[in-house]
Amino acid sequence: MNGSAEETANGSAPKKRGRPARTSTAQGPGARDRILTAARAEFAERGYDRASIRAIAKGASVDPALVHHYFGTKEQVFAAAVEVAFAPALSASDTLLAGGPDGVGERLARFILGMYENPATRDPLLAIVRSAVTNETAATVLRNLVTSKLMIRIASELDVPDPELRSELATAQIVGTVLLRYVIKAEPLASADVEKVIVMVAPAVQRHLTGEG
């Protein structure tokens, strides 16, 4: 029999499993960034349930195997995309705490709602909330990120009793406002001036975090 046993009937070598080949379109940090960008777009357009690794790979112009190589499962891709979308909030925790406990509720409410008011950050953040409402896996990812990496850190730094409970109550106040205003679009909240909303929400967030209204 002519040719190697490793060759297929048409003479080409079979594909090997494992780490994908590094090509001009799939190398290093550039490919990883493209995958995250494509993932945010895919989750924003289709939601968590309908999004797929194959579609994300197509949007990033890479092989699906490379998506798995960098991130693993769809849940892990979603978690990475969520963390990137929330990066400004996560990096701003020190700033939010800089003024001490006084006014932290207003600073937090203003910052988070401001992210949803900003057209540049609104769509990926809304995609995250919509996915969390309809899928438990997405909800768990969002809950773990917001609660453990942002809210509980803030509550802990304030040196208050029951920081985890306080952080979750504050999260519920803000996420509930986001859900009703930007996703469900319940009136009159959806069309109310954002400054008015902040002024009304901030005391509840403050009370949850510090026990002070």
C-alpha positions in Angstrom: 0.0 0.0 0.0 1.5 3.4 -1.1 1.7 6.3 1.3 1.7 6.5 5.1 -1.1 4.8 7.1 -1.5 8.2 8.7 -2.8 9.7 5.4 -6.5 9.8 4.4 -7.9 8.5 1.2 -7.4 11.8 -0.5 -3.8 11.9 0.5 -4.0 14.5 3.3 -3.0 13.9 6.9 -5.8 13.6 9.4 -6.4 16.4 11.8 -4.8 16.0 15.2 -6.5 16.9 18.4 -5.0 19.1 21.1 -3.8 22.7 21.1 -4.7 24.5 17.8 -2.0 25.5 15.4 -0.7 29.1 15.8 -1.6 30.9 12.6 -1.4 34.5 11.5 -5.0 35.0 12.6 -4.8 33.1 15.9 -1.8 34.1 17.8 -1.2 35.4 21.3 -3.1 38.2 23.1 -4.6 39.5 19.9 -6.6 36.4 19.4 -7.7 36.3 23.0 -8.9 39.9 22.8 -10.8 39.2 19.6 -12.5 36.2 21.2 -13.7 38.4 24.1 -15.0 41.1 21.8 -16.8 38.5 19.7 -18.2 36.8 22.9 -19.6 40.1 24.2 -21.3 40.8 20.8 -22.7 37.2 20.7 -24.0 37.3 24.2 -25.5 40.7 23.6 -27.3 39.7 20.4 -28.4 36.2 21.3 -28.3 35.8 25.1 -26.5 33.1 27.0 -28.7 30.2 26.0 -28.6 30.8 22.2 -24.9 31.9 22.1 -22.4 29.2 20.9 -18.7 28.7 20.9 -18.8 28.2 17.2 -20.5 31.5 16.6 -18.0 33.3 18.9 -15.1 31.7 17.1 -16.5 32.8 13.7 -16.9 36.3 15.0 -13.3 36.3 16.1 -12.0 34.6 12.9 -10.5 31.7 14.9 -11.0 28.0 15.2 -13.5 26.9 17.9 -10.7 24.9 19.4 -8.8 28.2 20.2 -11.8 29.5 22.2 -11.7 26.3 24.3 -7.9 26.6 24.6 -8.1 30.1 26.1 -11.3 29.9 28.1 -12.7 26.3 28.3 -16.5 26.1 28.4 -19.1 28.5 27.3 -19.7 29.4 31.0 -16.0 30.3 31.3 -16.2 32.4 28.2 -19.2 34.2 29.6 -17.5 34.8 32.9 -14.5 36.3 31.2 -16.8 38.5 29.1 -18.7 39.6 32.2 -15.5 40.5 34.0 -14.3 42.6 31.1 -17.6 44.4 30.9 -17.5 45.1 34.7 -13.8 45.9 34.8 -14.5 49.7 35.2 -16.6 49.0 38.3 -14.2 46.5 39.7 -11.2 48.9 39.3 -13.2 51.8 40.8 -13.8 50.2 44.2 -10.9 52.1 45.8 -12.3 55.3 44.4 -15.8 54.5 45.7 -14.3 53.9 49.1 -12.0 56.9 49.1 -14.5 59.1 50.9 -15.2 56.6 53.7 -18.7 55.4 54.7 -20.4 58.8 54.2 -22.0 59.0 50.8 -20.8 55.6 49.6 -24.4 54.6 48.7 -24.7 57.6 46.4 -21.3 57.1 44.9 -22.0 53.5 44.2 -25.5 54.0 42.8 -24.2 56.9 40.6 -21.3 54.9 39.3 -23.3 51.7 38.4 -26.3 53.5 36.9 -23.9 55.8 35.0 -22.4 52.7 33.3 -25.9 51.8 32.1 -26.6 55.4 31.0 -23.4 55.5 28.9 -24.0 54.2 25.3 -20.4 52.9 25.2 -21.0 50.4 28.1 -24.7 49.9 28.1 -25.2 47.1 25.6 -22.7 44.5 27.0 -24.0 45.2 30.5 -27.6 44.8 29.5 -26.7 41.6 27.7 -25.3 40.3 31.0 -28.4 41.2 33.0 -30.8 39.7 30.4 -28.8 36.5 30.3 -28.8 36.3 34.1 -32.6 36.6 34.2 -33.1 33.7 31.8 -30.3 31.3 32.7 -29.2 30.1 36.1 -25.6 29.5 35.0 -25.3 33.1 33.8 -27.0 34.3 37.0 -24.4 32.5 39.1 -21.6 34.0 37.1 -23.0 37.5 37.5 -23.8 37.0 41.2 -20.3 35.7 42.0 -18.6 38.5 40.2 -20.7 41.4 41.5 -21.1 40.2 45.0 -17.7 38.6 45.7 -15.4 41.0 43.7 -17.2 44.3 44.2 -19.9 44.6 46.8 -18.6 42.4 49.6 -15.2 44.1 49.2 -16.8 47.5 49.7 -18.9 46.3 52.7 -15.8 44.6 54.2 -13.7 47.8 53.9 -16.4 49.7 55.6 -15.9 47.5 58.7 -19.6 46.8 59.3 -21.2 43.7 60.8 -22.7 41.1 58.4 -20.7 42.4 55.4 -21.9 39.6 53.1 -25.6 40.1 53.8 -25.2 43.8 53.5 -23.4 43.6 50.2 -26.1 41.3 48.8 -28.9 43.6 50.0 -27.2 46.6 48.4 -26.7 44.5 45.2 -30.4 43.6 45.1 -31.3 47.3 45.4 -29.1 48.3 42.5 -29.6 45.3 40.2 -33.4 45.5 40.8 -33.3 49.2 39.7 -31.2 48.3 36.6 -33.6 45.4 35.7 -36.8 47.5 36.0 -35.3 50.6 34.4 -33.3 49.3 31.5 -34.5 45.7 30.8 -38.2 45.6 31.7 -38.5 49.4 31.2 -41.2 49.8 33.8 -42.7 53.3 33.8 -42.3 55.8 35.3 -38.9 54.5 36.4 -37.7 53.9 32.8 -38.2 57.5 31.7 -37.4 59.2 35.0 -34.4 61.5 35.1 -31.4 59.5 36.2 -30.4 62.1 38.8 -33.8 61.7 40.5 -33.4 57.9 40.5 -30.0 58.1 42.0 -31.2 60.5 44.8 -34.0 58.1 45.6 -32.0 54.8 45.4 -28.9 56.0 47.2 -30.3 56.2 50.7 -31.5 52.6 50.5 -28.0 51.4 49.3 -26.4 53.5 52.0 -28.6 51.9 54.7 -27.9 48.4 53.5 -24.1 49.0 53.5 -23.7 51.0 56.7 -27.0 51.0 58.6 -27.3 54.7 58.0 -30.0 56.4 55.9 
